């Protein structure tokens, strides 16, 4: 049956290349054809928690996430969106963004997106903009990185009492199949040994329990809400990461939706969906290395052959504005370029030796 699923998925991907609209065809994890996304929506709409998994860098997976949210809302679901990609201490800034009290750039600065998550924000932007437009709460699910870094260094048992108290009280280690799957993933990385694997496990379990706690706490506090949980497929498949830990805390019907982008195994998910094969355009680059400490953007290096070099920018220049938009932080710089494409020409205002100058440069492309 998994082979049949791959053949059908391959046919769908081939039809996409010939211009057919994305069908969002749905299979069970044992390969049975279940219909389209619309066919399973009545069942999804009855669930309190709907998990939609992703490979973080696959744009098609994010389009599926948005489509599930969009169609559930169209049916009248009172939704919240739980996101792995934001950490709990920054929840107030997500609330402020959804409520229209801060801009997109300020939300990204305050949640430290580019420092803490680092995947291309353009992958997630349509979901967050849709949530803001329709006032759908977005819930930061993840633990603060400072805490999981401590777990990585010391293990859960080695944490100081104050840090251990910030983790959920119970860390469930009973799923042996999950441990084996994590071990296989760990073995693909260099420098592996069993001590490091145990720390790796501690971090993974901390993430899973922390996110499950966030989901459960929110739904208890908002008994009329349903939540669509967006997270890496590894935290969702077979229910091992987040779903079983939510079930331990909260009596609620759940469903797992995964992209059909690899060979499936029975029981991995309730629904496997053929996603659209779509890529973002390469990210535009000026060709500069920058230091953003001290509330300024100072150029520390120039890429040979780049638009910045050809325009005459130099090490030590301080960037002030892009196309008339003032920038004073790394987030501001990234957002000034987010709607640009490689080959676009931009005006860069900068200071050099006390003089304000302006140059025109052509943006290059990031490697895909």
Residue pairs with C-beta under 8 A, 6 or more apart in sequence:
1 30
1 31
1 32
1 266
2 31
2 263
2 264
2 265
3 31
3 263
4 31
5 27
5 31
5 260
5 263
5 264
5 272
6 263
8 25
8 27
8 33
8 274
9 27
9 260
9 261
9 274
12 23
12 25
12 274
13 274
13 277
15 23
16 22
16 276
16 277
17 277
22 63
22 275
22 276
23 36
23 274
24 36
24 37
24 64
24 67
24 273
24 274
24 275
25 33
25 35
25 36
25 273
25 274
26 33
26 34
26 35
26 36
26 37
26 39
26 40
26 271
26 272
26 273
26 274
27 33
27 34
27 260
27 264
27 271
27 272
27 273
27 274
28 34
28 270
28 271
28 272
29 264
29 265
29 266
29 267
29 268
29 269
29 270
29 272
30 264
30 266
31 264
34 40
34 271
37 67
37 68
37 71
37 273
38 71
40 271
41 71
41 72
41 75
43 255
44 50
44 68
44 72
44 255
44 257
45 72
45 75
45 77
45 226
46 253
47 226
47 252
47 253
47 254
47 255
48 219
48 226
48 227
48 250
48 252
48 253
48 254
49 215
49 219
49 226
49 227
49 229
49 243
49 246
49 252
49 253
49 254
49 255
50 68
50 72
50 226
50 227
50 228
50 229
50 254
50 255
50 257
51 228
51 229
51 231
51 236
51 242
51 243
51 254
51 255
51 256
51 257
52 64
52 65
52 68
52 228
52 229
52 230
52 257
52 258
53 61
53 231
53 232
53 233
53 234
53 235
53 236
53 237
53 256
53 257
53 258
53 259
53 269
54 61
54 62
54 64
54 65
54 230
54 231
54 232
54 233
54 259
55 61
55 232
55 233
55 259
55 261
56 119
56 123
56 232
57 119
57 120
57 123
58 259
58 261
58 275
59 123
59 278
59 279
59 280
60 259
60 261
60 275
60 276
60 277
60 278
61 259
61 261
61 275
62 123
62 124
62 126
62 127
63 126
63 275
63 276
63 278
64 257
64 259
64 273
64 275
64 276
65 127
65 228
65 230
66 126
66 127
66 130
68 228
68 257
69 79
69 81
69 127
69 130
69 131
69 136
69 228
70 130
72 79
72 226
72 228
73 79
73 134
73 136
77 226
78 224
78 225
78 226
79 136
79 225
79 226
79 227
79 228
80 136
80 137
80 138
80 139
80 218
80 222
80 225
80 226
80 227
80 228
81 127
81 131
81 136
81 137
81 138
81 139
81 227
81 228
81 229
81 230
82 138
82 139
82 141
82 211
82 214
82 215
82 218
82 227
82 228
82 229
82 230
82 231
83 138
83 139
83 140
83 141
83 230
83 231
84 141
84 142
84 207
84 211
84 230
84 231
84 232
84 235
85 113
85 117
85 119
85 124
85 142
85 230
86 94
86 111
86 113
86 117
86 138
86 140
86 141
86 142
87 111
87 116
87 140
87 142
87 143
87 144
87 145
88 140
88 141
88 142
88 143
88 144
88 210
88 214
89 140
89 144
90 110
90 111
90 112
90 140
91 139
91 140
93 102
93 106
93 107
93 110
93 111
94 107
94 111
94 138
94 139
94 140
95 137
96 102
96 107
97 103
97 104
97 106
97 107
97 128
97 132
97 138
98 131
98 132
98 135
98 136
98 137
98 138
99 135
100 132
102 110
104 128
104 129
104 335
105 331
105 332
105 335
108 114
108 121
108 331
108 335
109 329
109 331
109 332
111 140
113 121
113 331
114 121
114 330
114 331
114 334
116 145
120 280
120 283
121 334
121 338
122 280
122 283
122 338
123 280
125 338
127 230
128 138
130 136
131 137
131 138
137 225
139 214
139 215
139 218
139 227
140 214
141 210
141 211
141 214
141 215
141 229
141 231
142 207
142 210
142 211
142 214
143 166
143 167
143 206
143 207
143 210
143 211
147 163
147 166
147 167
147 206
148 203
148 206
148 207
150 159
150 160
150 163
151 159
151 167
151 199
151 202
151 203
151 206
152 199
152 200
152 202
152 203
153 199
155 198
155 199
155 202
156 164
156 167
156 171
156 202
156 205
156 206
159 167
167 206
167 209
167 210
168 209
168 210
168 212
168 213
170 209
171 202
171 205
171 206
171 209
172 205
172 209
172 244
172 245
172 248
173 179
173 201
173 205
175 240
175 244
177 238
177 240
178 238
178 240
178 241
179 201
181 234
181 238
181 240
182 200
182 201
182 204
183 197
185 234
186 192
186 196
186 197
186 200
204 241
207 235
207 241
208 235
208 241
208 242
208 245
209 245
211 229
211 231
211 235
211 241
211 242
212 242
212 243
212 245
212 246
212 248
212 249
213 245
213 249
215 227
215 229
215 242
215 246
215 250
216 246
216 249
216 250
218 225
218 227
219 225
219 227
219 250
219 252
220 250
229 236
229 242
231 241
231 242
233 258
233 259
234 241
235 241
235 242
236 242
236 243
236 256
236 258
236 269
237 256
237 258
237 268
237 269
238 267
238 268
239 247
239 254
239 256
243 254
243 256
246 252
246 254
247 254
255 270
255 271
256 268
256 269
256 270
256 271
257 269
257 270
257 271
257 272
257 273
258 264
258 268
258 269
258 271
258 272
258 273
259 272
259 273
259 274
259 275
260 272
260 273
260 274
260 275
261 275
264 272
279 368
281 341
281 342
282 342
282 365
282 366
282 367
282 368
283 337
283 365
283 366
284 337
284 340
284 341
284 342
284 344
284 363
284 364
284 365
284 366
285 303
285 306
285 307
285 342
285 363
285 364
285 365
285 366
286 306
286 307
286 308
286 313
286 337
286 346
286 348
286 361
286 363
286 364
287 302
287 303
287 305
287 306
287 307
287 308
287 309
287 361
287 364
288 299
288 301
288 302
288 303
288 306
288 308
288 313
288 319
289 299
289 300
289 301
289 302
289 303
290 297
290 298
290 299
290 300
290 319
290 330
290 333
291 297
291 298
291 300
292 298
292 329
292 330
292 333
295 328
295 329
296 318
296 328
297 318
297 319
297 327
297 328
297 329
297 330
297 332
297 333
298 316
298 317
298 318
298 319
299 308
299 313
299 314
299 315
299 316
299 317
299 318
299 319
299 350
300 315
301 315
302 308
302 309
302 313
302 314
302 315
303 309
303 364
306 364
307 361
307 362
307 363
307 364
308 361
310 361
310 362
311 348
311 359
311 360
311 361
312 359
313 348
313 350
313 359
313 361
314 352
316 352
317 350
317 351
317 352
318 350
318 351
318 352
319 327
319 333
319 348
319 349
319 350
320 326
320 327
320 349
320 350
320 351
320 356
321 327
321 347
321 348
321 349
322 333
322 336
322 337
322 346
322 347
322 348
322 349
323 336
323 346
323 347
324 347
324 349
325 336
326 332
327 333
327 336
337 346
337 363
340 346
340 363
341 363
342 363
342 364
342 365
343 362
343 363
343 365
344 362
344 363
345 360
345 361
345 362
345 363
346 360
346 361
346 363
347 358
347 359
347 360
348 358
348 359
348 360
348 361
349 356
349 357
349 358
350 356
350 357
350 358
350 359
351 357
